[in-house]
Amino acid sequence: MTQDMSALEREIEETRQRLASTIDQLAHRAHPRTIVGRQVTTVKSHFVELDTGTPRTDNILKVAGAVVGVVVLLAVVRKVAR
């Protein structure tokens, strides 16, 4: 019976340690600074190869084209609205 109790106590302590570790990991992942860092990395990865650091011109040109298109559209709408 004593061995069963000590084994049970040891198992409970191991479970507490695992839970504490899991809670620490979740707290780190949910921290706003960590979330922002992940999002910045995601956005950067769309425009720069993270492994080599070379720019991804295809995605850069797509975004630049969209920006130019929006500017032209706004200019045309303004001109028509006058």
Residue pairs with C-beta under 8 A, 6 or more apart in sequence:
28 34
29 35
41 50
44 50
46 56
46 59
47 55
47 56
47 59
47 60
47 63
48 54
48 55
48 56
49 55
49 56
